[in-house]
Structures are given as structure tokens and as C-alpha cells.
Amino acid sequence: MKGLVGLLLIITGIVFGLFVGFYICFCGGIVQIINGFKADPISTWVIAIGILKIVGATAAGVISAFVLIIPGLAMVRSHYLF
């Protein structure tokens, strides 16, 4: 049972990392930049935050994935050791 829960944590971590890194940070950053340029007075702060979101998308995705992958790997490993 621990192995199954660990495997589910690993799969959930991969999906969560892709969601945070790609959808929220990368796609959200692009949309934020476009909205910043479409504003009547061009908002440089919104554009700068959008660029930072795009630059940090990989790091955010990896960190959020590892939050669930590491405990999942530990559970799978402990299940097969004993």
C-alpha cells in the first residue's frame, strides 16, 4: 500500500510541477506581459513581473514538483526495502 501511495505522490508531483511551471508561470507570464502592453498607460511593473514569471518558470516547476516527488520516492523505496 505504501508503494501505491508513493507512486501516486510521484505522479501528482510531476503533474503539479508541470501545472505550476508551464501553465501558471510561463503561460501566465506571457498573458501578463500582453495585458501590460494593452493597458492605456503601459504598466512597466506588470511587464517586469511577467518577465520574472517566465524566467523563473523552470525553477518554480521543479521546486513544486520535488515537494511531492521526494516523499513519494521515500515511500516507494521504504516499501521495497522491507
N, C-alpha and C positions, 0 to 999 in steps of 0.2 A: 504494500500500500504506500509506503514511503517513496518507493521508486516512481509510482504513478503520479503522486503529488509533486515530486521533484521534476518530473518530465513536464507536467502542466505548468509549473513555475517557469521552466526554461522557455517553453513555447510562448507563454504570456509575456515574458521579458523581451523576447525578440519582437513580438507584435507591438508591445508598448514602446520599445526603443524606436521602431520604425515610425510609429504614430507621432511620437514627440519630435524626433529628429527631422523627419521628412514633412509631415503634414503641418504640425504646429509651427516649427521654426522656419523651415525652408519655404514652404508654400505661404505660410502666414507672413513671413518677411517680405516676400515678393508682393503680396497683396497690400501690405502696409506701405511699401515704397510707392506703389501705383497710386494709392489713396493720398499719400503725401504730396505727390505731384499734381493730383487733380484738385486739391484744395485751392480755394481762391487766393489767400496769401500762402505761398508754398511754405510748408512747415518743415524746416530743416531738422528739427528734433525728431519728428516722426520718421523721416527718411533715415536718419542716423540709427535709430533703434531698429528699423527694418534691416539695415545693413548688418548690424551686430547680430541680429537673429539669424541671418543667413550664414555669417561667418562661424557662429557658434553652434550651428545645427548638428554637426557631427559629434561634437563633444557632449551636447545635451542628449542626443540619442544614445550614445554609448554609455553614459553615466546612468541614464534612466533604465536602460536595458540591464546593466550589471546589477542594479538594485534587486532585481528578481532572479537573474541568471545565477549569481553566486550562491544564494541559499538553495536554489534548485539543484545545482551541481553537488552541493554538500549533501543534500538529502539522497540523491541518486547514488552517490559514492558510498555513503554510510549504509545504504540498503544492500549494496552488493558486496560490501566488506564483511558483513555479519550474516 
